[in-house]
Amino acid sequence: MRWFFIIILTAISILFLSKGIELWSIAGQIENGGIGVKFIGIKIGGPVLRDSLPIYALGFSVASAIPVLLAINLFVRNRFGKKLNNVD
């Protein structure tokens, strides 16, 4: 069951990172009206202007680290947890 959570957390992290990279790459191509940001089909806020787009990109990029850290924690506990608990 832990492997399922590790895979799901890794997939969520990849989604966050890909959205952050996408926003970084289109930051210079936005016109004055701004764009709508969608994540997994859910619209996030109103139109995002060109000046605040790097903040969204940074937010998605940093948010991708959280699920990865949780997945690493679950992996380490699953792999080495039994050995660490038996140390006296």
Residue pairs with C-beta under 8 A, 6 or more apart in sequence:
2 74
2 77
2 78
3 78
5 71
5 74
6 71
6 74
6 75
6 78
9 67
9 68
9 70
9 71
9 74
10 67
10 68
10 71
12 67
13 64
13 65
13 66
13 67
13 68
13 71
14 64
15 39
15 40
16 60
16 61
16 63
16 64
16 67
17 60
17 61
17 64
19 39
19 60
20 57
20 58
20 59
20 60
20 61
20 63
20 64
21 57
21 61
23 37
23 53
23 54
23 56
23 57
23 60
24 54
24 57
24 61
26 35
26 53
27 50
27 53
27 54
27 57
30 49
30 50
30 53
31 50
32 49
32 50
33 47
34 47
34 48
34 49
34 50
35 47
35 48
35 53
36 43
36 46
36 47
36 48
37 43
37 44
37 45
37 48
37 56
38 44
39 60
44 56
48 56
